[in-house]
């Protein structure tokens, strides 16, 4: 098992606040440092955990089952056994673990949802479904609810918007379901609801 390089006290403070769902700006205010310094610390933290993003760090710590993994934030195995100062830090970290878990459960999942919904594969299908719905509603408002004799421009736009989102939804499911199944399922449910909303007027008006 690869050993995580020990984090500094300041890096540990940054991780604590990050797990509470705070933004870089709020972390900077809480610690009395600049946002650029926070970004510098986060870059070092990602490197030590061999991660590349904020959400990967949250997922890694959120999936921890005990103090062992989080304890590695503050000290290496040798340091924990050889220095009383590091032992005290580990004790403090252990006492804080319950609050970390609570913060992750309440705020961390919301943060994950916000991050996921910023991904193009999450929000594009929603935009495309509502675009397809808007196309139908605009056509009905202009030409009335009577079906078209031949497929016109509006019908082609609707078909393209509905068909093009299917591979995007598939990509999202493959990428995010293994990482965050509950949150990914919620996004997929939103995408499915948007698809049904776009299909409803077409079915009801028998276009």
C-alpha positions as CSV (number, residue, x, y, z in Angstrom):
1,X,0.0,0.0,0.0
2,X,1.5,3.4,-1.0
3,X,2.2,5.8,1.9
4,X,0.7,9.3,1.7
5,X,3.2,12.0,2.3
6,X,2.4,13.8,5.6
7,X,0.5,17.1,5.3
8,X,1.6,20.2,7.0
9,X,-0.6,21.7,9.8
10,X,-1.8,24.4,7.4
11,X,-2.7,21.8,4.7
12,X,-4.6,19.9,7.3
13,X,-6.6,23.0,8.2
14,X,-7.4,23.5,4.6
15,X,-8.7,19.9,4.3
16,X,-10.8,20.3,7.4
17,X,-12.6,23.4,6.0
18,X,-12.9,21.8,2.5
19,X,-14.7,18.8,4.0
20,X,-17.1,21.3,5.6
21,X,-18.1,22.4,2.1
22,X,-16.4,25.8,2.2
23,X,-15.2,27.5,-1.0
24,X,-11.6,28.6,-1.5
25,X,-12.7,32.2,-0.6
26,X,-14.3,31.0,2.7
27,X,-11.3,28.9,3.5
28,X,-9.0,31.9,2.9
29,X,-11.2,34.1,5.2
30,X,-11.3,31.5,7.9
31,X,-7.5,31.0,7.9
32,X,-6.5,34.6,7.3
33,X,-4.7,33.8,4.1
34,X,-5.2,34.7,0.4
35,X,-7.1,32.6,-2.1
36,X,-3.9,32.1,-4.1
37,X,-2.4,30.6,-1.0
38,X,-5.4,28.3,-0.5
39,X,-5.0,27.2,-4.2
40,X,-1.3,26.6,-3.6
41,X,-2.1,24.3,-0.5
42,X,-4.8,22.5,-2.4
43,X,-2.3,21.8,-5.3
44,X,0.1,20.3,-2.8
45,X,-2.6,18.2,-1.2
46,X,-3.8,16.8,-4.5
47,X,-0.2,15.9,-5.4
48,X,0.3,14.1,-2.0
49,X,-2.8,12.1,-2.5
50,X,-2.1,11.6,-6.2
51,X,-5.5,13.2,-7.1
52,X,-6.4,15.9,-9.6
53,X,-9.5,17.6,-8.3
54,X,-11.5,18.7,-5.3
55,X,-14.2,16.1,-5.8
56,X,-11.7,13.3,-5.9
57,X,-10.3,14.4,-2.6
58,X,-13.8,14.6,-1.1
59,X,-14.7,11.1,-2.4
60,X,-11.5,9.6,-1.1
61,X,-11.9,11.0,2.4
62,X,-15.7,10.4,2.4
63,X,-15.3,6.8,1.6
64,X,-12.8,6.3,4.5
65,X,-14.2,3.8,7.1
66,X,-12.1,5.0,10.1
67,X,-9.4,7.2,11.5
68,X,-6.5,5.4,9.7
69,X,-6.8,7.0,6.3
70,X,-7.5,10.4,7.7
71,X,-4.8,10.1,10.3
72,X,-2.3,9.9,7.4
73,X,-3.1,13.5,6.7
74,X,-1.1,14.7,9.7
75,X,1.8,12.3,9.9
76,X,3.6,9.3,8.5
77,X,3.8,5.9,10.3
78,X,7.3,6.6,11.6
79,X,6.4,10.1,12.8
80,X,3.3,8.9,14.6
81,X,5.3,6.3,16.5
82,X,8.4,8.5,17.2
83,X,7.1,11.9,18.1
84,X,4.7,12.8,20.9
85,X,3.6,16.0,19.1
86,X,2.4,14.0,16.2
87,X,0.6,11.7,18.6
88,X,-1.3,14.6,20.1
89,X,-2.2,15.8,16.6
90,X,-3.5,12.4,15.8
91,X,-5.7,12.5,19.0
92,X,-7.1,15.8,18.0
93,X,-7.7,14.6,14.5
94,X,-9.5,11.5,15.9
95,X,-11.8,13.7,18.1
96,X,-12.6,15.8,15.0
97,X,-13.4,12.7,12.9
98,X,-17.1,12.5,13.9
99,X,-17.6,16.1,12.9
100,X,-15.8,15.4,9.6
101,X,-18.2,12.6,8.9
102,X,-21.2,14.6,9.8
103,X,-20.0,17.5,7.7
104,X,-19.4,15.2,4.7
105,X,-22.8,13.6,5.1
106,X,-24.7,16.9,5.2
107,X,-22.6,19.2,3.1
108,X,-20.3,17.0,1.2
109,X,-23.0,15.3,-0.8
110,X,-24.5,18.6,-1.7
111,X,-21.1,19.8,-2.8
112,X,-20.7,16.6,-5.0
113,X,-24.1,17.3,-6.6
114,X,-23.0,20.9,-7.4
115,X,-19.8,19.7,-8.9
116,X,-21.4,16.9,-10.9
117,X,-24.1,19.2,-12.3
118,X,-21.4,21.5,-13.6
119,X,-20.2,18.7,-15.8
120,X,-21.4,19.1,-19.4
121,X,-22.5,15.4,-19.5
122,X,-24.9,16.2,-16.6
123,X,-26.5,19.5,-17.6
124,X,-26.4,19.3,-21.4
125,X,-29.2,16.6,-21.6
126,X,-31.3,18.8,-19.4
127,X,-30.7,21.8,-21.6
128,X,-31.4,19.8,-24.7
129,X,-34.7,18.3,-23.3
130,X,-36.0,21.8,-22.3
131,X,-34.9,23.1,-25.7
132,X,-36.9,20.4,-27.4
133,X,-39.9,21.2,-25.2
134,X,-39.5,24.9,-26.0
135,X,-39.5,24.0,-29.7
136,X,-42.8,22.2,-29.5
137,X,-44.4,24.9,-27.4
138,X,-43.3,27.7,-29.7
139,X,-44.6,25.8,-32.7
140,X,-48.0,25.3,-31.0
141,X,-48.2,28.9,-30.0
142,X,-47.4,30.1,-33.6
143,X,-49.2,27.4,-35.8
144,X,-51.7,25.8,-33.3
145,X,-51.9,22.3,-32.1
146,X,-52.9,20.7,-35.4
147,X,-50.3,18.0,-36.5
148,X,-48.0,18.8,-39.4
149,X,-48.8,17.0,-42.7
150,X,-45.0,16.6,-43.3
151,X,-42.2,16.9,-40.8
152,X,-41.0,20.5,-40.8
153,X,-38.1,22.3,-39.3
154,X,-39.6,22.2,-35.7
155,X,-39.9,18.4,-35.9
156,X,-36.4,18.0,-37.1
157,X,-35.0,20.2,-34.4
158,X,-36.9,18.3,-31.7
159,X,-35.7,15.0,-33.1
160,X,-32.1,16.1,-33.2
161,X,-32.2,17.5,-29.6
162,X,-33.8,14.3,-28.3
163,X,-31.5,11.9,-30.1
164,X,-28.2,13.7,-29.5
165,X,-28.6,13.6,-25.8
166,X,-28.7,9.8,-25.6
167,X,-25.0,9.2,-26.0
168,X,-24.3,12.1,-23.6
169,X,-26.5,10.5,-20.9
170,X,-24.8,7.1,-21.6
171,X,-21.3,8.7,-21.1
172,X,-22.5,10.4,-17.8
173,X,-23.7,7.0,-16.5
174,X,-20.5,5.2,-17.3
175,X,-18.3,7.9,-15.9
176,X,-20.2,8.8,-12.7
177,X,-22.2,5.8,-11.5
178,X,-19.1,3.9,-10.3
179,X,-17.8,6.9,-8.5
180,X,-20.9,8.4,-6.8
181,X,-23.8,6.0,-7.5
182,X,-26.5,7.8,-5.4
183,X,-25.7,11.3,-6.7
184,X,-25.3,10.0,-10.3
185,X,-28.7,8.2,-10.1
186,X,-30.3,11.5,-8.9
187,X,-28.9,13.3,-11.9
188,X,-30.0,10.5,-14.2
189,X,-33.5,10.8,-12.7
190,X,-33.5,14.5,-13.5
191,X,-32.4,13.8,-17.0
192,X,-35.1,11.1,-17.5
193,X,-37.7,13.5,-16.1
194,X,-36.6,16.2,-18.5
195,X,-36.9,13.7,-21.4
196,X,-40.4,12.6,-20.4
197,X,-41.4,16.3,-20.1
198,X,-40.2,16.9,-23.6
199,X,-42.0,13.8,-24.9
200,X,-45.3,14.6,-23.2
201,X,-46.7,17.3,-25.5
202,X,-45.7,15.4,-28.6
203,X,-47.5,12.3,-27.3
204,X,-50.6,14.2,-26.0
205,X,-50.9,16.3,-29.2
206,X,-50.1,13.3,-31.4
207,X,-47.6,15.1,-33.5
